[in-house]
């Protein structure tokens, strides 16, 4: 598969464990899935790819939000949080967080001619990783939002938080 992905070429199926976990979360959710991650990680590709998988239970609602928009107040209130006596509760959405190694991100940005200023910064890799480890993942945990961390390459394996953060740095 190319760095960008191609909807017309044959690709491996999403691994069975990942598909089972996504199906379980979809069936538990009363409001659908959200796909999260920065631009160029493959949210659009994944949404089309997932919908074509044999065995996917389907979902009516699967918006894609860039990492920086996941927790802006208007999005957080609309998509995730409902006030309760203990602070906030989750509205039932499940977030699939897509990540790729920084080196793959750089290649995709170059091919798409996006973020030329950002990718030239000497600390771009650190900023990229912080979008997840500082901005996104702690908020998902703080708001008790169910989420799945996926390596957005090949057959989309599910990763634990530590493995996911490590993968971003490769």
C-alpha positions as a printed NumPy array, in Angstrom:
array([[  0.   ,   0.   ,   0.   ],
       [  1.23 ,   3.482,  -0.722],
       [  1.853,   5.962,   2.049],
       [ -1.352,   7.751,   1.111],
       [ -3.494,   4.669,   0.751],
       [ -5.61 ,   3.879,  -2.243],
       [ -9.257,   2.919,  -2.143],
       [ -9.024,   0.888,  -5.363],
       [ -6.192,  -1.488,  -4.529],
       [ -6.733,  -4.691,  -2.604],
       [ -5.893,  -4.365,   1.063],
       [ -5.839,  -6.825,   3.926],
       [ -8.954,  -7.001,   6.04 ],
       [ -8.966,  -5.287,   9.391],
       [ -7.689,  -7.885,  11.82 ],
       [-10.43 ,  -9.899,  13.494],
       [ -9.657,  -8.679,  17.008],
       [ -9.914,  -5.032,  15.952],
       [-13.169,  -5.593,  14.055],
       [-14.691,  -7.501,  16.99 ],
       [-13.75 ,  -4.73 ,  19.398],
       [-15.138,  -2.022,  17.11 ],
       [-18.381,  -3.994,  16.646],
       [-18.708,  -4.454,  20.406],
       [-18.235,  -0.717,  21.012],
       [-20.698,   0.176,  18.235],
       [-23.333,  -2.105,  19.738],
       [-22.74 ,  -0.62 ,  23.216],
       [-22.919,   2.957,  21.899],
       [-26.246,   4.629,  21.463],
       [-24.875,   7.5  ,  19.424],
       [-22.153,   6.19 ,  17.113],
       [-18.446,   6.474,  16.566],
       [-16.054,   9.371,  16.238],
       [-12.758,   9.094,  14.396],
       [-10.006,  11.171,  15.961],
       [ -6.487,  12.121,  15.021],
       [ -4.584,  14.879,  13.242],
       [ -4.859,  15.504,   9.511],
       [ -3.065,  12.984,   7.321],
       [ -3.418,   9.999,   9.677],
       [ -6.082,   8.33 ,   7.545],
       [ -9.474,   9.109,   9.118],
       [-11.3  ,   9.368,   5.792],
       [ -9.63 ,   6.271,   4.397],
       [-10.423,   4.295,   7.558],
       [-14.106,   5.295,   7.521],
       [-14.515,   4.024,   3.944],
       [-12.391,   0.959,   4.652],
       [-14.298,   0.017,   7.82 ],
       [-17.692,   0.298,   6.144],
       [-16.569,  -2.203,   3.48 ],
       [-15.425,  -4.875,   5.933],
       [-17.337,  -8.155,   5.993],
       [-18.759,  -8.552,   9.464],
       [-18.902,  -4.845,  10.353],
       [-22.196,  -4.213,  12.151],
       [-22.473,  -0.742,  10.68 ],
       [-23.055,   2.639,  12.189],
       [-25.213,   5.549,  11.109],
       [-22.973,   8.276,  12.42 ],
       [-19.171,   8.366,  12.086],
       [-17.873,  11.949,  11.924],
       [-14.177,  12.666,  11.656],
       [-12.643,  15.235,  13.966],
       [ -9.099,  16.481,  13.911],
       [ -7.268,  15.995,  17.175],
       [ -7.148,  19.71 ,  17.873],
       [-10.943,  19.941,  17.518],
       [-11.857,  16.936,  19.672],
       [-12.   ,  18.899,  22.899],
       [-12.797,  22.453,  21.926],
       [-15.689,  23.431,  24.15 ],
       [-18.344,  23.401,  21.412],
       [-17.287,  19.927,  20.238],
       [-16.775,  18.478,  23.7  ],
       [-20.205,  19.599,  24.873],
       [-21.927,  18.388,  21.726],
       [-20.143,  15.085,  21.335],
       [-19.08 ,  13.878,  24.748],
       [-19.924,  15.525,  28.017],
       [-23.158,  15.729,  29.902],
       [-22.996,  17.39 ,  33.334],
       [-23.913,  15.226,  36.315],
       [-23.386,  15.322,  40.068],
       [-19.861,  13.926,  39.738],
       [-18.748,  16.328,  36.996],
       [-19.417,  14.933,  33.553],
       [-20.622,  11.723,  32.041],
       [-20.126,  10.417,  28.533],
       [-23.001,  10.631,  26.044],
       [-22.264,   7.153,  24.737],
       [-19.965,   7.914,  21.851],
       [-16.916,   5.781,  21.205],
       [-13.785,   7.42 ,  19.829],
       [-11.503,   5.497,  17.51 ],
       [ -8.138,   7.236,  17.746],
       [ -5.993,   6.663,  14.676],
       [ -2.26 ,   7.1  ,  14.886],
       [  0.745,   6.58 ,  12.642],
       [  4.475,   6.899,  13.204],
       [  5.792,  10.425,  12.789],
       [  7.926,   9.343,   9.813],
       [  4.797,   8.144,   7.982],
       [  3.   ,  11.359,   8.949],
       [  5.846,  13.394,   7.403],
       [  5.667,  11.407,   4.165],
       [  1.89 ,  11.836,   3.935],
       [  2.093,  15.569,   4.639],
       [  4.743,  15.952,   1.947],
       [  2.654,  14.051,  -0.603],
       [ -0.446,  16.055,   0.229],
       [  1.522,  19.318,   0.375],
       [  0.104,  20.032,   3.831],
       [  1.721,  21.557,   6.871],
       [  4.947,  22.523,   5.11 ],
       [  5.718,  25.043,   7.847],
       [  4.915,  22.617,  10.64 ],
       [  6.945,  19.695,   9.342],
       [ 10.032,  21.91 ,   9.007],
       [  9.984,  22.831,  12.703],
       [ 12.826,  21.232,  14.653],
       [ 10.366,  20.083,  17.35 ],
       [  7.633,  18.832,  14.955],
       [  7.945,  15.221,  16.149],
       [  7.485,  16.295,  19.763],
       [  4.443,  18.457,  18.908],
       [  2.932,  15.591,  16.899],
       [  3.296,  13.196,  19.828],
       [  1.929,  15.776,  22.296],
       [ -1.246,  16.158,  20.236],
       [ -2.029,  12.667,  21.428],
       [ -0.231,  12.227,  24.765],
       [ -1.027,  15.669,  26.185],
       [ -4.063,  16.981,  24.312],
       [ -6.203,  13.989,  23.368],
       [ -5.648,  10.85 ,  25.45 ],
       [ -5.772,  12.508,  28.899],
       [ -9.053,  14.216,  27.947],
       [-10.591,  10.926,  26.815],
       [ -9.661,   9.484,  30.193],
       [-10.777,  12.588,  32.121],
       [-14.232,  12.529,  30.527],
       [-14.361,   8.716,  30.794],
       [-14.932,   8.414,  27.051],
       [-14.619,   4.896,  25.658],
       [-11.892,   4.8  ,  23.04 ],
       [ -9.881,   2.429,  20.909],
       [ -6.292,   3.218,  19.915],
       [ -5.4  ,   1.95 ,  16.437],
       [ -2.19 ,   1.873,  14.455],
       [ -3.594,   3.228,  11.176],
       [ -1.445,   1.027,   8.967],
       [ -1.826,  -2.43 ,   7.486],
       [ -4.598,  -4.325,   9.314],
       [ -5.231,  -1.657,  12.008],
       [ -4.052,  -3.421,  15.167],
       [ -5.403,  -2.259,  18.523],
       [ -2.673,  -0.881,  20.789],
       [ -2.537,  -0.134,  24.494],
       [ -1.738,   3.456,  25.452],
       [  1.986,   2.919,  26.022],
       [  2.459,   0.999,  22.758],
       [  0.434,   3.642,  20.917],
       [  2.607,   6.512,  22.229],
       [  5.771,   4.563,  21.393],
       [  4.511,   3.839,  17.862],
       [  4.009,   7.58 ,  17.257],
       [  7.72 ,   8.164,  17.842],
       [  9.01 ,   5.654,  15.31 ]])
